[in-house]
Amino acid sequence: MKVTVHAPVARLATGWFTMFVIGTDLFVVSPLLPLIAADYQTSPTLVGLSVAGFALTYMISAPVLGHLADRIGRRRMVACCLFGFATANLLTAAAANFAWLLAARLFAGAAAAGVSPSLYALVSGLAPADRRATWLAFVVSGLLVSLALGTPIGGLAGAAFGWPSIFTILAGSSLLLVWANRHVWPEDYRGGDIAAKHPAWALTVVSGRLAPMVAWSTALYGVYIYLGTGLAACGFSTEEIALIILFYGCGAIGGVLIGGRLIDRLGAKLTGGIGLAGLCVCLFLVQFAIAAGMLVTFTLGAASAAAQLFFPAQQTGLADDFPAQRATVLAWNNSALFLGISLGSLVGGQAISHGGFAANLRVSAVIAIAGWMINHAVVPNSARSQAEAIDLG
């Protein structure tokens, strides 16, 4: 492919829209649950298993597909898995019964697991060294915008035109993105020179580097999953909760974009530490704000923004330190993210059942500061050059 001055813009736009479609597919099921349940004459709770199944297959498949991408080429993996993702969405739209729907969502989760880490690896590999985090943060923002924008639009369109139409549109968009990703990214397979082996000591190092991600996602999603329920129990109206969640989503988008800029100036370790410490402080402030009945929207938006400083920092640090195995390591990082989400659901639920939403905030704040301590211990002080980076091969 001939590289032009417009290639960076095309790559960033393609990466952003790819993550927007992947995120919309994952998040849009929530507002569509009542419609899907009514069509299949089952309960929304049972239909909710499709979301859990998507996340589970993603978590299991990501490391395998990431390792394969480092062997056969990341661009090839993105294109193949996007085609599979499109097929899975067509099968979702055409599912004759709930069993087929569940199988299609499992397929979609596995396909998505091959797209995101390989895409992150492509972006980080082609970005200028002094703007790697900024590029990664921009692409990740597509995922967050899908939550704030794609999901509500998809829910409204599903109610107006039927939920299968949403998955048909997502399938068509995925097919267009197959073509786009094939054209904007250069071929990255060179007869096996990016193939990676994984000695036990290296996997131990990687495991330690993933621990801050598990702590971060446990703390963040332990609060977010129960945010609506917790605020309602504290006396907030439906309209107030909707406004708070809107500000929360805007804070997340702003945080990840600001985080990219900070990382390129301050480094991944310091920015990630700021994000984890900021999340801890803001969660305590949220508790005080709820008790005082003021500034709740602002403090939750600040908590979301502070938290999202960490995500691009974690990705950039891994991409810098494992350049030859970026897809593999970033895939493990995504699996760690989903593991933390699952733990957050369990921990947050237990905290609320024993002490209410305030207890949930306190427990999550403690987990966040524990993540800061781990991040301080395991992340190198500065990004390493490619020649000095830890090599898994």
C-alpha positions in Angstrom: 0.0 0.0 0.0 1.3 3.4 -0.9 1.6 5.6 2.2 0.4 9.2 1.7 0.2 12.3 3.9 -3.4 11.4 4.5 -2.6 7.9 5.8 -2.5 8.8 9.5 -6.0 10.4 9.3 -7.4 7.5 7.4 -5.9 5.0 9.9 -7.2 6.9 13.0 -10.6 7.3 11.5 -10.9 3.6 10.5 -9.6 2.5 14.0 -12.1 4.9 15.7 -15.1 3.6 13.7 -14.1 0.0 14.1 -14.1 0.4 17.9 -17.3 2.4 17.7 -19.0 -0.5 15.9 -17.5 -3.1 18.3 -18.7 -1.1 21.3 -22.1 -0.5 20.0 -22.6 -4.2 19.4 -21.7 -5.0 23.0 -23.6 -2.2 24.7 -26.7 -2.0 22.6 -28.1 -5.3 23.8 -28.9 -3.7 27.2 -31.7 -1.3 25.9 -32.9 -4.0 23.5 -33.3 -6.7 26.2 -37.1 -6.1 26.6 -37.7 -6.3 22.9 -35.7 -9.4 22.4 -37.3 -11.1 25.4 -40.8 -10.3 24.1 -40.0 -11.8 20.7 -38.6 -15.0 22.1 -41.2 -15.1 24.9 -38.5 -15.4 27.6 -37.3 -13.2 30.5 -35.0 -10.2 30.1 -32.8 -11.8 32.7 -32.3 -14.9 30.5 -31.6 -12.8 27.5 -29.0 -11.0 29.6 -27.0 -14.2 29.5 -26.1 -13.2 25.9 -24.1 -10.3 27.2 -22.4 -12.4 29.8 -21.7 -15.0 27.1 -20.2 -12.3 24.8 -17.9 -11.1 27.5 -16.8 -14.7 28.5 -15.9 -15.8 25.0 -14.1 -12.5 24.5 -12.0 -13.0 27.6 -11.1 -16.6 26.7 -10.5 -16.0 23.0 -8.5 -12.8 23.1 -5.1 -14.3 24.2 -5.3 -17.1 21.7 -6.2 -14.8 18.8 -3.7 -12.1 19.9 -0.9 -14.7 19.8 -2.1 -15.9 16.4 -2.1 -12.3 15.2 1.5 -11.9 16.1 2.3 -14.9 14.0 0.1 -14.4 10.9 -0.2 -10.6 10.8 -2.3 -8.2 12.8 -4.0 -6.6 9.7 -5.0 -10.1 8.5 -6.4 -10.9 11.9 -8.5 -7.7 12.0 -9.9 -8.3 8.6 -10.8 -12.0 9.2 -12.3 -11.3 12.6 -14.3 -8.4 11.3 -15.8 -10.6 8.6 -16.6 -13.2 11.3 -18.1 -10.4 13.4 -20.3 -9.3 10.5 -21.5 -13.0 10.1 -22.2 -13.3 13.8 -24.4 -10.1 13.6 -26.3 -11.4 10.6 -26.9 -14.7 12.5 -28.1 -12.7 15.5 -30.6 -10.8 13.4 -31.9 -14.0 11.8 -31.9 -16.2 14.9 -35.0 -18.4 14.9 -35.0 -18.9 18.7 -33.1 -17.9 21.8 -30.7 -20.8 21.6 -29.5 -19.7 18.2 -29.3 -16.1 19.4 -27.1 -17.1 22.3 -24.8 -19.1 20.0 -24.6 -16.1 17.6 -23.6 -13.8 20.5 -20.9 -16.3 21.6 -19.5 -16.2 18.1 -19.6 -12.4 18.1 -17.7 -12.2 21.3 -15.0 -14.5 20.0 -14.7 -12.5 16.7 -14.5 -9.2 18.6 -11.7 -10.6 20.7 -9.6 -10.9 17.5 -10.3 -7.3 16.4 -9.6 -5.0 19.3 -6.1 -6.1 20.5 -4.8 -6.4 16.9 -6.1 -3.0 16.1 -4.5 -1.5 19.1 -1.2 -3.2 18.1 -1.4 -1.8 14.6 -2.1 1.7 15.9 0.7 1.7 18.4 3.1 0.2 15.9 2.5 2.9 13.3 2.1 5.9 15.6 5.0 8.4 16.0 6.9 7.5 19.2 6.0 10.8 20.8 2.3 10.5 20.0 1.7 6.8 20.5 -0.5 7.3 23.6 -2.5 10.1 21.9 -3.3 7.8 18.9 -4.3 4.9 21.1 -6.5 7.1 23.3 -8.3 8.5 20.2 -9.1 5.0 18.9 -10.2 3.9 22.4 -12.5 6.9 22.5 -14.6 5.3 19.8 -15.5 2.6 22.3 -16.6 5.1 24.9 -18.6 7.2 22.4 -20.4 4.0 21.4 -21.6 3.8 25.0 -22.6 7.4 25.2 -24.1 7.8 21.7 -24.3 4.5 19.8 -26.2 2.6 22.5 -29.1 5.1 23.1 -29.5 5.7 19.3 -29.5 1.9 18.7 -32.1 1.4 21.5 -34.4 4.0 20.0 -33.9 2.7 16.4 -34.6 -0.9 17.7 -37.9 0.2 19.2 -38.9 2.0 16.0 -37.7 -0.5 13.4 -37.3 -3.8 15.3 -34.2 -5.0 17.1 -33.0 -7.3 14.2 -32.5 -4.2 12.1 -29.8 -3.0 14.5 -27.7 -6.1 14.1 -28.2 -6.0 10.3 -26.8 -2.5 10.2 -23.9 -3.5 12.5 -23.2 -6.4 10.1 -23.1 -4.1 7.1 -20.9 -1.6 8.9 -18.5 -4.4 9.8 -18.2 -5.5 6.2 -17.4 -2.0 5.1 -14.7 -1.9 7.8 -13.2 -5.1 6.5 -12.5 -3.3 3.3 -11.3 -0.1 5.1 -8.9 -1.9 7.4 -7.5 -3.9 4.6 -6.6 -0.7 2.7 -5.4 1.7 5.4 -3.0 -0.7 7.3 0.3 -1.9 5.7 0.9 -5.6 5.5 2.7 -6.6 8.7 3.5 -10.3 8.1 7.1 -11.0 7.1 7.4 -14.8 6.9 7.2 -15.4 10.6 9.6 -12.7 11.9 6.9 -11.4 14.3 6.2 -14.9 15.6 6.6 -15.1 19.3 7.4 -17.8 21.8 6.5 -17.4 25.5 8.9 -18.7 28.1 7.6 -19.1 31.6 9.6 -16.2 33.1 8.2 -13.8 30.4 4.6 -14.9 31.1 5.2 -14.2 34.8 6.3 -10.7 34.0 3.3 -10.1 31.8 1.0 -11.4 34.6 2.4 -8.9 37.0 1.9 -6.1 34.4 -1.8 -7.1 34.1 -2.6 -6.9 37.8 -3.2 -3.1 37.8 -5.7 -3.5 35.0 -7.6 -6.1 37.0 -7.7 -3.8 40.0 -8.7 -0.8 37.9 -11.6 -2.5 36.1 -12.8 -4.1 39.4 -12.9 -0.7 41.1 -14.4 1.2 38.2 -17.1 -1.3 37.1 -17.9 -2.3 40.6 -19.4 1.2 40.9 -20.6 1.7 37.3 -22.6 -1.6 37.1 -24.6 -0.5 40.1 -24.6 3.2 39.5 -28.3 3.5 38.5 -29.5 1.2 41.3 -27.3 2.9 43.9 -28.4 6.4 42.9 -32.0 5.4 42.9 -31.7 4.0 46.4 -30.2 7.3 47.4 -33.4 9.1 46.3 -32.4 10.3 42.8 -35.1 10.5 40.1 -34.9 8.7 36.8 -34.2 12.1 35.0 -31.5 13.0 37.5 -29.8 9.6 37.0 -29.9 9.9 33.2 -28.2 13.3 33.5 -25.6 12.0 35.8 -24.8 9.0 33.6 -24.6 11.4 30.6 -22.0 13.5 32.4 -20.3 10.3 33.5 -19.9 9.2 29.9 -18.7 12.6 28.8 -16.1 12.5 31.6 -14.9 9.1 30.4 -14.4 10.4 26.8 -12.6 13.5 28.0 -10.5 11.5 30.4 -9.2 9.1 27.8 -8.3 11.8 25.3 -6.6 13.9 28.0 -4.8 10.8 29.2 -3.3 10.2 25.8 -1.8 13.7 25.8 -0.5 13.3 29.4 1.2 10.0 28.7 3.1 11.4 25.7 4.4 14.1 28.1 4.6 12.5 31.5 5.0 8.8 30.7 2.7 5.8 31.1 3.6 5.0 34.8 3.0 8.4 36.2 -0.2 9.0 34.2 -1.6 5.6 35.1 -0.8 6.2 38.8 -2.5 9.6 38.6 -5.6 7.9 37.1 -5.8 5.2 39.9 -5.1 7.7 42.7 -7.6 10.1 41.2 -10.3 7.4 41.0 -9.7 6.6 44.6 -10.0 10.2 45.8 -13.0 10.9 43.6 -15.0 7.9 44.8 -14.6 9.1 48.4 -15.7 12.6 47.2 -18.8 11.0 45.5 -19.8 9.5 48.8 -19.5 12.9 50.6 -21.4 14.6 47.7 -24.3 12.1 47.9 -24.4 12.6 51.7 -24.5 16.4 51.2 -26.9 16.3 48.3 -24.8 18.5 46.1 -22.2 18.3 43.3 -23.0 14.6 42.7 -23.0 15.0 38.9 -19.7 16.8 38.9 -17.9 14.4 41.3 -19.0 11.3 39.3 -18.0 13.0 36.0 -14.6 13.8 37.6 -14.3 10.2 38.9 -14.9 8.9 35.4 -12.4 11.3 33.8 -9.7 10.4 36.3 -10.3 6.7 35.9 -9.9 6.9 32.1 -6.4 8.3 32.4 -5.3 4.8 33.3 -6.6 2.8 30.4 -4.4 4.4 27.6 -1.5 4.5 30.0 -1.7 0.7 30.6 -2.0 0.0 26.9 0.9 2.4 25.9 3.2 0.9 28.6 2.6 -2.6 27.4 2.9 -1.6 23.7 6.3 0.1 24.5 7.7 -2.8 26.5 6.6 -5.7 24.3 6.9 -4.3 20.8 7.2 -7.7 18.9 4.3 -9.2 20.8 1.9 -6.2 21.0 -1.2 -8.1 19.8 -0.6 -11.0 22.3 0.1 -8.7 25.3 -2.7 -6.3 24.5 -5.1 -9.2 24.1 -4.2 -10.5 27.6 -4.8 -6.9 28.8 -8.3 -7.0 27.4 -8.9 -10.3 29.1 -7.7 -8.8 32.3 -10.2 -6.0 31.7 -13.1 -8.4 31.4 -11.9 -10.4 34.4 -12.0 -7.2 36.4 -15.5 -6.3 35.2 -16.7 -9.7 36.4 -15.0 -9.3 39.7 -16.4 -5.8 40.0 -19.9 -7.2 39.5 -19.4 -9.7 42.3 -17.6 -7.3 44.7 -19.9 -4.4 44.1 -23.0 -6.6 44.5 -21.7 -7.9 47.9 -20.8 -4.4 49.1 -24.2 -3.0 48.3 -26.0 -6.0 49.9 -24.1 -5.5 53.1 -23.7 -1.7 53.4 -25.5 0.0 50.5 -24.0 2.2 47.7 -21.8 4.1 50.2 -20.0 0.8 51.1 -19.7 0.0 47.4 -17.9 3.4 46.8 -15.6 2.8 49.8 -14.6 -0.7 48.8 -14.0 0.3 45.2 -11.8 3.3 46.4 -9.7 0.9 48.4 -9.3 -1.4 45.4 -8.3 1.5 43.3 -5.5 2.6 45.7 -4.3 -1.0 45.8 -4.1 -0.9 42.0 -2.0 2.3 42.4 0.4 0.5 44.7 0.7 -2.4 42.3 1.1 -0.1 39.3 3.9 1.7 41.2 5.7 -1.6 41.9 5.5 -3.4 38.5 5.6 -0.7 35.8 9.0 0.6 34.7 9.8 4.2 35.4 10.0 5.1 31.7 9.1 3.5 28.4 11.9 1.4 27.1 13.2 1.6 23.6 12.4 -1.3 21.3 16.0 -2.7 21.6 15.7 -2.6 25.4 12.2 -3.8 25.7 11.3 -7.1 27.4 11.3 -9.8 24.7 8.9 -12.7 24.9 10.6 -14.5 22.0 
